[in-house]
């Protein structure tokens, strides 16, 4: 029973993060085109691929639990880093005094 719950936990985390990555990918692509930035938004695809591979490894048990979870973490960190690359400017705008 705990194996099923663990699978549901990882699968729901993957679906949530992948959905967020796809949304941010679309927004970042448009922002990047407007600002003429490099195509960093493709890193969202790489992060989804890393998390999907990790989920497959967690389910199959081919690698140790720690290695597959670190692979999932690396995909999530790649997604956060890509988001920071595009959206770093919004944090100071939020905390500007007098707004």
One Martini backbone bead per residue (centre of mass of N, CA, C, O) as a GRO file, in nm:
protein
   99
    1UNK     BB    1   0.056   0.063  -0.020
    2UNK     BB    2   0.301   0.260   0.000
    3UNK     BB    3   0.378   0.241  -0.302
    4UNK     BB    4   0.124   0.380  -0.409
    5UNK     BB    5   0.154   0.645  -0.251
    6UNK     BB    6   0.429   0.720  -0.365
    7UNK     BB    7   0.343   0.733  -0.658
    8UNK     BB    8   0.123   0.951  -0.621
    9UNK     BB    9   0.310   1.166  -0.512
   10UNK     BB   10   0.510   1.186  -0.755
   11UNK     BB   11   0.296   1.225  -0.978
   12UNK     BB   12   0.170   1.487  -0.867
   13UNK     BB   13   0.432   1.650  -0.867
   14UNK     BB   14   0.488   1.623  -1.169
   15UNK     BB   15   0.227   1.751  -1.275
   16UNK     BB   16   0.255   2.025  -1.136
   17UNK     BB   17   0.541   2.105  -1.244
   18UNK     BB   18   0.480   2.068  -1.545
   19UNK     BB   19   0.252   2.271  -1.568
   20UNK     BB   20   0.420   2.511  -1.474
   21UNK     BB   21   0.641   2.487  -1.692
   22UNK     BB   22   0.454   2.528  -1.938
   23UNK     BB   23   0.356   2.806  -1.861
   24UNK     BB   24   0.638   2.943  -1.830
   25UNK     BB   25   0.731   2.884  -2.116
   26UNK     BB   26   0.528   3.060  -2.266
   27UNK     BB   27   0.591   3.327  -2.120
   28UNK     BB   28   0.903   3.328  -2.168
   29UNK     BB   29   0.898   3.327  -2.474
   30UNK     BB   30   0.758   3.601  -2.507
   31UNK     BB   31   0.958   3.767  -2.341
   32UNK     BB   32   1.215   3.686  -2.502
   33UNK     BB   33   1.120   3.803  -2.772
   34UNK     BB   34   1.087   4.098  -2.673
   35UNK     BB   35   1.400   4.100  -2.545
   36UNK     BB   36   1.601   3.926  -2.708
   37UNK     BB   37   1.657   3.643  -2.606
   38UNK     BB   38   1.746   3.361  -2.539
   39UNK     BB   39   1.639   3.008  -2.543
   40UNK     BB   40   1.576   2.925  -2.225
   41UNK     BB   41   1.289   2.782  -2.238
   42UNK     BB   42   1.407   2.493  -2.310
   43UNK     BB   43   1.475   2.414  -2.011
   44UNK     BB   44   1.193   2.317  -1.938
   45UNK     BB   45   1.207   2.055  -2.101
   46UNK     BB   46   1.449   1.937  -1.947
   47UNK     BB   47   1.313   1.931  -1.669
   48UNK     BB   48   1.084   1.740  -1.746
   49UNK     BB   49   1.267   1.507  -1.837
   50UNK     BB   50   1.409   1.462  -1.565
   51UNK     BB   51   1.150   1.405  -1.401
   52UNK     BB   52   1.051   1.167  -1.573
   53UNK     BB   53   1.296   0.986  -1.539
   54UNK     BB   54   1.280   0.976  -1.233
   55UNK     BB   55   1.000   0.848  -1.214
   56UNK     BB   56   1.078   0.588  -1.358
   57UNK     BB   57   1.305   0.509  -1.154
   58UNK     BB   58   1.129   0.497  -0.903
   59UNK     BB   59   0.929   0.280  -1.003
   60UNK     BB   60   1.143   0.057  -1.101
   61UNK     BB   61   1.420   0.051  -0.919
   62UNK     BB   62   1.707   0.078  -1.065
   63UNK     BB   63   1.771   0.289  -0.865
   64UNK     BB   64   1.835   0.454  -0.618
   65UNK     BB   65   1.647   0.663  -0.438
   66UNK     BB   66   1.848   0.900  -0.424
   67UNK     BB   67   1.924   0.937  -0.724
   68UNK     BB   68   1.635   0.984  -0.836
   69UNK     BB   69   1.575   1.229  -0.648
   70UNK     BB   70   1.811   1.406  -0.749
   71UNK     BB   71   1.705   1.422  -1.038
   72UNK     BB   72   1.445   1.567  -0.964
   73UNK     BB   73   1.581   1.809  -0.830
   74UNK     BB   74   1.736   1.904  -1.083
   75UNK     BB   75   1.482   1.973  -1.245
   76UNK     BB   76   1.369   2.182  -1.043
   77UNK     BB   77   1.619   2.370  -1.040
   78UNK     BB   78   1.615   2.433  -1.341
   79UNK     BB   79   1.339   2.571  -1.333
   80UNK     BB   80   1.414   2.795  -1.133
   81UNK     BB   81   1.653   2.915  -1.293
   82UNK     BB   82   1.488   2.990  -1.543
   83UNK     BB   83   1.290   3.174  -1.400
   84UNK     BB   84   1.503   3.375  -1.296
   85UNK     BB   85   1.607   3.466  -1.574
   86UNK     BB   86   1.326   3.602  -1.658
   87UNK     BB   87   1.198   3.705  -1.345
   88UNK     BB   88   1.393   3.894  -1.167
   89UNK     BB   89   1.258   4.190  -1.204
   90UNK     BB   90   0.988   4.161  -1.024
   91UNK     BB   91   1.078   4.186  -0.729
   92UNK     BB   92   1.154   4.492  -0.712
   93UNK     BB   93   0.873   4.591  -0.812
   94UNK     BB   94   0.709   4.495  -0.567
   95UNK     BB   95   0.918   4.650  -0.343
   96UNK     BB   96   0.849   4.927  -0.408
   97UNK     BB   97   0.828   5.228  -0.299
   98UNK     BB   98   0.508   5.375  -0.339
   99UNK     BB   99   0.299   5.123  -0.458
   0.00000   0.00000   0.00000
